[in-house]
Amino acid sequence: MASANCAARGRWWEERELITALWPGWFAETIEALEAEAVALGIRWCRWGGFDLDGNRAGEQGAEEPGPLCASCVGEQMALAA
């Protein structure tokens, strides 16, 4: 059965909203701090979800075959059937 908390098919902004709502201090101290560090180092893909400062995405999602856990997931099977 698929986990309700699996973010494999989630959109980056939904993940960011959810994690920020559940753990605001942790997100600010960890993810946002790492993003700021990546910006300071000049790393292009420095934002959550593989984005740069202009909103460009690093690559296409779904380019790889699903892993063994995803392949047996009910949600994955429903997505493939659609």
Secondary structure as the mmCIF struct_conf table of DSSP 4:
data_model
#
loop_
_struct_conf.conf_type_id
_struct_conf.id
_struct_conf.beg_label_comp_id
_struct_conf.beg_label_asym_id
_struct_conf.beg_label_seq_id
_struct_conf.end_label_comp_id
_struct_conf.end_label_asym_id
_struct_conf.end_label_seq_id
TURN_TY1_P TURN_TY1_P1 ALA A 4 ASN A 5
TURN_TY1_P TURN_TY1_P2 ALA A 8 ARG A 9
HELX_RH_AL_P HELX_RH_AL_P1 TRP A 12 LEU A 22
HELX_RH_AL_P HELX_RH_AL_P2 PRO A 24 PHE A 27
HELX_RH_PI_P HELX_RH_PI_P1 ALA A 28 GLU A 32
HELX_RH_AL_P HELX_RH_AL_P3 ALA A 33 ALA A 40
TURN_TY1_P TURN_TY1_P3 LEU A 41 GLY A 42
BEND BEND1 ARG A 44 TRP A 45
STRN STRN1 ARG A 47 ARG A 47
TURN_TY1_P TURN_TY1_P4 TRP A 48 GLY A 50
STRN STRN2 PHE A 51 PHE A 51
TURN_TY1_P TURN_TY1_P5 LEU A 53 ASP A 54
BEND BEND2 GLY A 55 GLY A 55
STRN STRN3 ARG A 57 ARG A 57
BEND BEND3 ALA A 58 GLY A 59
TURN_TY1_P TURN_TY1_P6 GLN A 61 GLY A 62
BEND BEND4 GLU A 64 GLU A 64
HELX_LH_PP_P HELX_LH_PP_P1 GLU A 65 PRO A 66
HELX_RH_AL_P HELX_RH_AL_P4 PRO A 68 ALA A 71
TURN_TY1_P TURN_TY1_P7 SER A 72 SER A 72
HELX_RH_AL_P HELX_RH_AL_P5 VAL A 74 ALA A 81
#
